[in-house]
Amino acid sequence: MSQLKSLAKTWTIRTLSCLAAIYLTILGILILNETRLVYPVSRYPNGNWNPVDFHYDEVKFQSADGTKLIGWHLRLPKASETEGGRSPNRTVLICHGNGENVAQSAQGNGNYFREALQAEVFEFDYRGYGKSEGTPHEAGILQDAEAALACVCNLTNKTPDEIILVGYSIGGGPAVHLAAKCGCKVLVLQRTFSSLSDAAQEQYPWLPVRYLMRNQYPSTQKVKSYQGPVFQSHGDADRLIPIRLAKQLYQSAPSKQKSFVEVKGMTHLDPLPKGYWPKLEAFIRTIEQDGESRGTALIP
């Protein structure tokens, strides 16, 4: 009997040791591959870099550390007529998601903003994306976003508080950073998180990734320093970034001029419904008229 107990103890120890080794190996692989997992970069020539009948200018600029970056400036083809007889003179800066570059995003999301808001749009590639140099990491991407904002202000002769900032998915991290540090006219957030580490923890609940990640993007903390208007949207079927993380970010924003659009059935990659764009334009128009817009909107 004692021999059986000894064998059972030995087997248990070996099994636990094997499981611990597998666990630590998986953890080590994730840590070593964090950059690849967080930034599945889309480099040139991915995307349509020579679109036909698409009005834009390719702009070259530099980040603070000298990294050379590329952006697309989407001008309005002509002064679009509005109810008042003039273009509303809006400027949008977009921080795109982690799996696309400007040649893929600008002709979709960027062009939607141009048309829906009758705005000129500037969308740029983080370091390592598209034609931009370097390798992506959080500190560098935040520098890139700051350089992009400075570039937009220089191109348009506007100040940061006249720029509409847009953050899509991981782009919410640099967009919130810019809003908190520099201010903006309106902060528009699409399918983004409370923090990147929170979103990663949702994908790997059995690993302590929240405490080990080098790329954190603590948006919930940073947004507390931003007092301006916020227009946020998220799908209730998003499994990559659960909607409750988006709501945590929204609730942390101290602004009284904010609106949350919850889209039924929308996943992380589904297109936004047509009803989203009139709601966004109406919100911005209200801000421009010095009114207030707050509460939660629901698109069925």
C-alpha angles and dihedrals in degrees: 000000000000089000091054091050090050092050091048091050092049091048091049093050092048092047093050091046090051092049091047090051091050091048093050091045092054090046091050092049091052092048093049092046098042094114093052093046096046095040112036087176122213106210133186128309090036108105134022106303095172105045118181119236092002114129114220143122123223109229126198120206140150137244120230092267093051098261109153114235138187129217136176118228108205106200123190107261088231138345100293116220117239134180089279092048096249140079110264089235096231126165124201128195114197127202103196132208128278098255101053143058132214093269089059101036105036094062089052118028093014093053091046089058091047093052101036095046098029086233138142109245133208118195122175141188120242117230110293093023128106109332095338117117128236139035122292123249132147100259092046094047091051088053089049091053091051090050091049091052091050089049092052092048090051093048095048101030089235134131124238092258088062094055125093106221119209125192120187118193107310086006087074087076097062092035092056089044091055093046092050094046103035107014126229143208095254131352110220115192124189124189095333136145145243086241134339090241090056090052092048091050089057090057095046106030092161094058129067092236093140090069098039104046118110092200107064110152094193096202096162090061096042097047089063087074093056118085099176133100120300128197111185132178135185140163120243090219095056108129098174093058109015114223092240089068090053090050091051088057092046093050090051093057107099095204120118089205101073141117133192119207113200113195117205116231096000116139125200094273102034117113118257114259119253090248091067097070099055089048091052093047091048091050092051092045089054091052090049089053090052092248129132130247122186142148134059127303122198123205109202 
